[in-house]
Amino acid sequence: MKQTYYVTPMVRIVNSLMQALLRLGIAPARMHLLTVRGRKTGNTYTTPVSLVEANGQRWLVAPYGEVSWVKNARAAGQVTLARGQQADVFKIEQASPEESAPILKTYIHNEAITRPYFEVAPDAPVEDFAAIAAAHPVFRLVKA
């Protein structure tokens, strides 16, 4: 059974720590700071994310579903990803369920902490990931 994601005080502490490490450029290589403009407020919001690299492309996964950054990114059509002093703007393209499936399978394998938020096990067939793709949006990153 899938857990529901909540931003608890502990999540805020961990995210703040990860943001500091990412600003210093010393977090795990697949981790980045995602910054996106709010669709309602126009303010910018930043959160740590983990990317998947597959088939020569970079993918942004929303393991917790339709959270605010997903809605904001869709509305903006682009995101900024940063590590240390390097920041790049990317256009986003939402992947189809068939495209998303192997990316989600790789993501859940790489990011064990997110497994309780998925309806399938890491060793499930890729078809099972296609079936849950709508609940976990995946975006192809295209250099702007």
N, C-alpha and C positions, 0 to 999 in steps of 0.2 A: 504494500500500500504506500502510496506517495505522500510525503510530508508537505505541508504548506510552509512557504518561506515567510519569515517575519524578520524585520530589522530590529533585533534586540539590542540592549546595551552592549552585550559581548560582541555582537556583529559589528557595531559601530567602533568599538575599541580595536578589533582585528583589522577592519578596513582602514582605520586611521594609521595603524602601524604599517600595513602594507603600502599605503600611499606614501608614507615617509620613505620606506625602503625603495620604492619605485622612483621617487624623485631623486634619490641618490644613485639609482641605476644598479642596485645590488640585490634585487629580487630575482626569482627564477626567470629564465630567459623567455618563457612563453607569456609571462605576466606583463601587463601594460596598464596605464591609467587611461580610461576612456572618459573623454569630456564631451558633453553634448549640451546644446541649448534647449532649455525647457520650452515646451510647446505652448504653455499657458503664460508663464511668467517672463520668458525671455532670458532668465538667469542661466548661467552655465552650472552644470552639475558634473562632478567627477567621481568615478568609482573604479576600483581595481577589477580587471577582467583577465581571463586567460584565453589566449587564441589557440586555434588549431591550424597547423600548416599541413596541407595535403594536396597532392597533385599540382604542385607549384603555385598554389594559391593560399591566401590567408583567410580564415573564417572566424567570425565572431559568434559565439553561442550564448543564448539566454537560458541558462540552466534552471532558473527559477520562474520561467514563463513570462507572461506579459507584465513585467515590472516597469516602473517609470522610465528607466533609461531606454527600454525597448520602444515604448510609445514615443518618447522624445526623439529617438534616433530615426524612427520612421517618418515623423513629422518634418524633421530637419533634412533628411535624405543623406546626411553625412555625419561623421564623428571624427574626433581627434584622438589619436593614440600616442601616448608619450611614455618614455623611459629615460630617466636621467635628463640630459639637456636636449635630447632628440624628440621632436614632436612632428607628426605627419597627419594630414587630413585625408580621409578616405570617404569616398561615396560608398553607400551600402546598397546591396541588392539582395532581397530575401530569396533564399534558396527554396526550391520545391521539396516536398517530402522525400522524393527519391534521391535528390542531391543531398539533403540534410542527413539522411539515415547513416551513411558511413562516417560523417563528421560527428554526429551525436555519439556514435559508438566509440570513436577515438576519444572524444571529450570525456565521457564517463570513465573510460579506462585511465586517462591522464589525471583526472580531477576527482579522486575518490571521495572527497568531502561533499561533493554534490550528489552522490548516488542516492541518498534517501529522497531526493526530489524528483527522481525518475521512476516511471512505472515499470521499467524493465531492468533486468540484471545486465552487468557488463558483458557477460558471455552469451547473451541472447542473440538470435540471428538478426542480421541487418534489416530484414523485413519488419521485425518487431519495432525497430527504431523508426522506420518510415511511418508506422501506424501512430506513433506518439509525436511526430514532428510538429504538428500544429500547436502542441502545448509547450514546445521548446524552440522558439524561432532561431534560425541560423541565417547569418548574413555573410555574403561574399564581400570582401573588402577590395575596393578598386581605388588605386591611388588617384587622388583628385588633381 
